[in-house]
Amino acid sequence: MDLVDALRSAIISFNAVPAEEIPYHRDRMRLLLGTPSLVAHSTLRYESWRQVIADYVAGRLKLDPQSAPAQTMGWVCLGISLAAYELWLDQEDSSLAELMEQGFESARELFSRSGRP
């Protein structure tokens, strides 16, 4: 499986929530993403999350986990995930998985354009 497809699949699976839990998950994420002290604390948790991604990327590409490509992918994946969550919280009828899917596809398309319109 392509590296980006593997990351996308794993991150979407990791964030899957049973349908009956979605209202509670929305409330939890609103609280986590909307309370400054919790946002600050989340930064510490995100560091570990990003490192898991960086370690995986490094293993797949035979790189040092602290290398720029591995660390960058950790940040990119976190950014895609957080953007999807923010959109999901703003759009009550949206699907988190679909928003993450769109985020990964958008990132792939935007990075491949190399600045071309």
Biotite code that builds the C-alpha atoms (Angstrom):
import biotite.structure as struc

atoms = struc.array([
    struc.Atom([0.000, 0.000, 0.000], chain_id="A", res_id=1, res_name="MET", atom_name="CA", element="C"),
    struc.Atom([1.194, 3.493, -0.829], chain_id="A", res_id=2, res_name="ASP", atom_name="CA", element="C"),
    struc.Atom([2.592, 5.341, 2.226], chain_id="A", res_id=3, res_name="LEU", atom_name="CA", element="C"),
    struc.Atom([-0.020, 8.110, 2.194], chain_id="A", res_id=4, res_name="VAL", atom_name="CA", element="C"),
    struc.Atom([-2.831, 5.593, 1.688], chain_id="A", res_id=5, res_name="ASP", atom_name="CA", element="C"),
    struc.Atom([-1.549, 3.556, 4.631], chain_id="A", res_id=6, res_name="ALA", atom_name="CA", element="C"),
    struc.Atom([-1.394, 6.650, 6.854], chain_id="A", res_id=7, res_name="LEU", atom_name="CA", element="C"),
    struc.Atom([-4.844, 7.788, 5.736], chain_id="A", res_id=8, res_name="ARG", atom_name="CA", element="C"),
    struc.Atom([-6.363, 4.380, 6.397], chain_id="A", res_id=9, res_name="SER", atom_name="CA", element="C"),
    struc.Atom([-4.746, 4.041, 9.825], chain_id="A", res_id=10, res_name="ALA", atom_name="CA", element="C"),
    struc.Atom([-5.690, 7.540, 10.961], chain_id="A", res_id=11, res_name="ILE", atom_name="CA", element="C"),
    struc.Atom([-9.289, 7.191, 9.807], chain_id="A", res_id=12, res_name="ILE", atom_name="CA", element="C"),
    struc.Atom([-9.542, 3.825, 11.570], chain_id="A", res_id=13, res_name="SER", atom_name="CA", element="C"),
    struc.Atom([-7.957, 5.248, 14.731], chain_id="A", res_id=14, res_name="PHE", atom_name="CA", element="C"),
    struc.Atom([-10.543, 8.032, 14.809], chain_id="A", res_id=15, res_name="ASN", atom_name="CA", element="C"),
    struc.Atom([-13.556, 5.823, 14.107], chain_id="A", res_id=16, res_name="ALA", atom_name="CA", element="C"),
    struc.Atom([-16.296, 6.132, 16.689], chain_id="A", res_id=17, res_name="VAL", atom_name="CA", element="C"),
    struc.Atom([-19.419, 3.948, 16.937], chain_id="A", res_id=18, res_name="PRO", atom_name="CA", element="C"),
    struc.Atom([-22.536, 5.788, 15.728], chain_id="A", res_id=19, res_name="ALA", atom_name="CA", element="C"),
    struc.Atom([-24.104, 5.842, 19.175], chain_id="A", res_id=20, res_name="GLU", atom_name="CA", element="C"),
    struc.Atom([-20.996, 7.543, 20.605], chain_id="A", res_id=21, res_name="GLU", atom_name="CA", element="C"),
    struc.Atom([-20.810, 10.364, 18.030], chain_id="A", res_id=22, res_name="ILE", atom_name="CA", element="C"),
    struc.Atom([-22.772, 12.949, 20.084], chain_id="A", res_id=23, res_name="PRO", atom_name="CA", element="C"),
    struc.Atom([-20.489, 12.360, 23.086], chain_id="A", res_id=24, res_name="TYR", atom_name="CA", element="C"),
    struc.Atom([-17.387, 12.448, 20.904], chain_id="A", res_id=25, res_name="HIS", atom_name="CA", element="C"),
    struc.Atom([-18.502, 15.768, 19.394], chain_id="A", res_id=26, res_name="ARG", atom_name="CA", element="C"),
    struc.Atom([-19.003, 17.219, 22.879], chain_id="A", res_id=27, res_name="ASP", atom_name="CA", element="C"),
    struc.Atom([-15.598, 15.937, 23.991], chain_id="A", res_id=28, res_name="ARG", atom_name="CA", element="C"),
    struc.Atom([-13.828, 17.331, 20.940], chain_id="A", res_id=29, res_name="MET", atom_name="CA", element="C"),
    struc.Atom([-15.608, 20.692, 21.246], chain_id="A", res_id=30, res_name="ARG", atom_name="CA", element="C"),
    struc.Atom([-14.314, 20.884, 24.782], chain_id="A", res_id=31, res_name="LEU", atom_name="CA", element="C"),
    struc.Atom([-10.784, 19.747, 23.874], chain_id="A", res_id=32, res_name="LEU", atom_name="CA", element="C"),
    struc.Atom([-10.458, 22.036, 20.860], chain_id="A", res_id=33, res_name="LEU", atom_name="CA", element="C"),
    struc.Atom([-12.257, 25.007, 22.386], chain_id="A", res_id=34, res_name="GLY", atom_name="CA", element="C"),
    struc.Atom([-10.766, 25.330, 25.857], chain_id="A", res_id=35, res_name="THR", atom_name="CA", element="C"),
    struc.Atom([-7.365, 27.048, 25.850], chain_id="A", res_id=36, res_name="PRO", atom_name="CA", element="C"),
    struc.Atom([-5.908, 25.073, 28.759], chain_id="A", res_id=37, res_name="SER", atom_name="CA", element="C"),
    struc.Atom([-7.012, 21.789, 27.168], chain_id="A", res_id=38, res_name="LEU", atom_name="CA", element="C"),
    struc.Atom([-5.643, 22.859, 23.796], chain_id="A", res_id=39, res_name="VAL", atom_name="CA", element="C"),
    struc.Atom([-2.304, 23.536, 25.491], chain_id="A", res_id=40, res_name="ALA", atom_name="CA", element="C"),
    struc.Atom([-2.349, 20.153, 27.225], chain_id="A", res_id=41, res_name="HIS", atom_name="CA", element="C"),
    struc.Atom([-3.286, 18.426, 23.951], chain_id="A", res_id=42, res_name="SER", atom_name="CA", element="C"),
    struc.Atom([-0.061, 19.713, 22.454], chain_id="A", res_id=43, res_name="THR", atom_name="CA", element="C"),
    struc.Atom([1.813, 17.312, 24.740], chain_id="A", res_id=44, res_name="LEU", atom_name="CA", element="C"),
    struc.Atom([-0.359, 14.387, 23.641], chain_id="A", res_id=45, res_name="ARG", atom_name="CA", element="C"),
    struc.Atom([-0.043, 15.355, 19.984], chain_id="A", res_id=46, res_name="TYR", atom_name="CA", element="C"),
    struc.Atom([3.736, 15.161, 20.287], chain_id="A", res_id=47, res_name="GLU", atom_name="CA", element="C"),
    struc.Atom([3.480, 11.434, 21.025], chain_id="A", res_id=48, res_name="SER", atom_name="CA", element="C"),
    struc.Atom([0.869, 10.989, 18.296], chain_id="A", res_id=49, res_name="TRP", atom_name="CA", element="C"),
    struc.Atom([3.087, 12.722, 15.728], chain_id="A", res_id=50, res_name="ARG", atom_name="CA", element="C"),
    struc.Atom([6.050, 10.606, 16.764], chain_id="A", res_id=51, res_name="GLN", atom_name="CA", element="C"),
    struc.Atom([4.108, 7.404, 16.079], chain_id="A", res_id=52, res_name="VAL", atom_name="CA", element="C"),
    struc.Atom([3.524, 8.684, 12.548], chain_id="A", res_id=53, res_name="ILE", atom_name="CA", element="C"),
    struc.Atom([7.163, 9.755, 12.176], chain_id="A", res_id=54, res_name="ALA", atom_name="CA", element="C"),
    struc.Atom([8.387, 6.349, 13.378], chain_id="A", res_id=55, res_name="ASP", atom_name="CA", element="C"),
    struc.Atom([6.140, 4.577, 10.886], chain_id="A", res_id=56, res_name="TYR", atom_name="CA", element="C"),
    struc.Atom([7.226, 6.827, 8.012], chain_id="A", res_id=57, res_name="VAL", atom_name="CA", element="C"),
    struc.Atom([10.870, 6.396, 8.979], chain_id="A", res_id=58, res_name="ALA", atom_name="CA", element="C"),
    struc.Atom([10.490, 2.631, 9.028], chain_id="A", res_id=59, res_name="GLY", atom_name="CA", element="C"),
    struc.Atom([8.804, 2.556, 5.648], chain_id="A", res_id=60, res_name="ARG", atom_name="CA", element="C"),
    struc.Atom([11.354, 4.879, 4.025], chain_id="A", res_id=61, res_name="LEU", atom_name="CA", element="C"),
    struc.Atom([14.409, 3.662, 5.973], chain_id="A", res_id=62, res_name="LYS", atom_name="CA", element="C"),
    struc.Atom([15.000, 7.090, 7.528], chain_id="A", res_id=63, res_name="LEU", atom_name="CA", element="C"),
    struc.Atom([15.893, 8.357, 10.958], chain_id="A", res_id=64, res_name="ASP", atom_name="CA", element="C"),
    struc.Atom([12.613, 9.001, 12.858], chain_id="A", res_id=65, res_name="PRO", atom_name="CA", element="C"),
    struc.Atom([13.931, 12.479, 13.682], chain_id="A", res_id=66, res_name="GLN", atom_name="CA", element="C"),
    struc.Atom([14.587, 13.297, 10.021], chain_id="A", res_id=67, res_name="SER", atom_name="CA", element="C"),
    struc.Atom([12.764, 16.185, 8.388], chain_id="A", res_id=68, res_name="ALA", atom_name="CA", element="C"),
    struc.Atom([10.627, 13.972, 6.087], chain_id="A", res_id=69, res_name="PRO", atom_name="CA", element="C"),
    struc.Atom([9.465, 11.743, 8.947], chain_id="A", res_id=70, res_name="ALA", atom_name="CA", element="C"),
    struc.Atom([8.730, 14.643, 11.311], chain_id="A", res_id=71, res_name="GLN", atom_name="CA", element="C"),
    struc.Atom([7.033, 16.629, 8.554], chain_id="A", res_id=72, res_name="THR", atom_name="CA", element="C"),
    struc.Atom([4.636, 13.774, 7.830], chain_id="A", res_id=73, res_name="MET", atom_name="CA", element="C"),
    struc.Atom([3.759, 13.633, 11.527], chain_id="A", res_id=74, res_name="GLY", atom_name="CA", element="C"),
    struc.Atom([2.838, 17.316, 11.446], chain_id="A", res_id=75, res_name="TRP", atom_name="CA", element="C"),
    struc.Atom([0.994, 17.017, 8.128], chain_id="A", res_id=76, res_name="VAL", atom_name="CA", element="C"),
    struc.Atom([-1.115, 14.119, 9.407], chain_id="A", res_id=77, res_name="CYS", atom_name="CA", element="C"),
    struc.Atom([-1.916, 15.995, 12.599], chain_id="A", res_id=78, res_name="LEU", atom_name="CA", element="C"),
    struc.Atom([-2.906, 19.069, 10.584], chain_id="A", res_id=79, res_name="GLY", atom_name="CA", element="C"),
    struc.Atom([-5.189, 17.041, 8.339], chain_id="A", res_id=80, res_name="ILE", atom_name="CA", element="C"),
    struc.Atom([-6.784, 15.409, 11.372], chain_id="A", res_id=81, res_name="SER", atom_name="CA", element="C"),
    struc.Atom([-7.344, 18.653, 13.273], chain_id="A", res_id=82, res_name="LEU", atom_name="CA", element="C"),
    struc.Atom([-8.737, 20.400, 10.195], chain_id="A", res_id=83, res_name="ALA", atom_name="CA", element="C"),
    struc.Atom([-11.162, 17.504, 9.694], chain_id="A", res_id=84, res_name="ALA", atom_name="CA", element="C"),
    struc.Atom([-12.234, 17.681, 13.337], chain_id="A", res_id=85, res_name="TYR", atom_name="CA", element="C"),
    struc.Atom([-12.846, 21.424, 13.166], chain_id="A", res_id=86, res_name="GLU", atom_name="CA", element="C"),
    struc.Atom([-14.940, 21.032, 10.010], chain_id="A", res_id=87, res_name="LEU", atom_name="CA", element="C"),
    struc.Atom([-16.799, 18.106, 11.574], chain_id="A", res_id=88, res_name="TRP", atom_name="CA", element="C"),
    struc.Atom([-17.654, 20.168, 14.638], chain_id="A", res_id=89, res_name="LEU", atom_name="CA", element="C"),
    struc.Atom([-18.939, 23.021, 12.452], chain_id="A", res_id=90, res_name="ASP", atom_name="CA", element="C"),
    struc.Atom([-20.975, 20.767, 10.162], chain_id="A", res_id=91, res_name="GLN", atom_name="CA", element="C"),
    struc.Atom([-23.363, 18.666, 12.258], chain_id="A", res_id=92, res_name="GLU", atom_name="CA", element="C"),
    struc.Atom([-24.363, 16.390, 9.369], chain_id="A", res_id=93, res_name="ASP", atom_name="CA", element="C"),
    struc.Atom([-20.818, 15.690, 8.180], chain_id="A", res_id=94, res_name="SER", atom_name="CA", element="C"),
    struc.Atom([-18.818, 12.484, 8.412], chain_id="A", res_id=95, res_name="SER", atom_name="CA", element="C"),
    struc.Atom([-15.475, 12.686, 10.192], chain_id="A", res_id=96, res_name="LEU", atom_name="CA", element="C"),
    struc.Atom([-14.089, 9.835, 8.091], chain_id="A", res_id=97, res_name="ALA", atom_name="CA", element="C"),
    struc.Atom([-15.136, 11.555, 4.858], chain_id="A", res_id=98, res_name="GLU", atom_name="CA", element="C"),
    struc.Atom([-13.605, 14.847, 5.976], chain_id="A", res_id=99, res_name="LEU", atom_name="CA", element="C"),
    struc.Atom([-10.328, 13.095, 6.807], chain_id="A", res_id=100, res_name="MET", atom_name="CA", element="C"),
    struc.Atom([-10.441, 11.340, 3.450], chain_id="A", res_id=101, res_name="GLU", atom_name="CA", element="C"),
    struc.Atom([-10.946, 14.697, 1.728], chain_id="A", res_id=102, res_name="GLN", atom_name="CA", element="C"),
    struc.Atom([-8.124, 16.216, 3.752], chain_id="A", res_id=103, res_name="GLY", atom_name="CA", element="C"),
    struc.Atom([-5.658, 13.541, 2.678], chain_id="A", res_id=104, res_name="PHE", atom_name="CA", element="C"),
    struc.Atom([-6.727, 13.772, -0.952], chain_id="A", res_id=105, res_name="GLU", atom_name="CA", element="C"),
    struc.Atom([-6.524, 17.575, -0.865], chain_id="A", res_id=106, res_name="SER", atom_name="CA", element="C"),
    struc.Atom([-3.047, 17.458, 0.654], chain_id="A", res_id=107, res_name="ALA", atom_name="CA", element="C"),
    struc.Atom([-1.875, 14.944, -1.946], chain_id="A", res_id=108, res_name="ARG", atom_name="CA", element="C"),
    struc.Atom([-3.274, 17.086, -4.758], chain_id="A", res_id=109, res_name="GLU", atom_name="CA", element="C"),
    struc.Atom([-1.931, 20.362, -3.380], chain_id="A", res_id=110, res_name="LEU", atom_name="CA", element="C"),
    struc.Atom([1.558, 18.972, -2.760], chain_id="A", res_id=111, res_name="PHE", atom_name="CA", element="C"),
    struc.Atom([1.690, 17.472, -6.232], chain_id="A", res_id=112, res_name="SER", atom_name="CA", element="C"),
    struc.Atom([0.826, 20.787, -7.916], chain_id="A", res_id=113, res_name="ARG", atom_name="CA", element="C"),
    struc.Atom([4.177, 22.322, -7.016], chain_id="A", res_id=114, res_name="SER", atom_name="CA", element="C"),
    struc.Atom([2.699, 25.805, -6.926], chain_id="A", res_id=115, res_name="GLY", atom_name="CA", element="C"),
    struc.Atom([0.863, 25.532, -10.231], chain_id="A", res_id=116, res_name="ARG", atom_name="CA", element="C"),
    struc.Atom([-2.738, 26.858, -10.315], chain_id="A", res_id=117, res_name="PRO", atom_name="CA", element="C"),
])
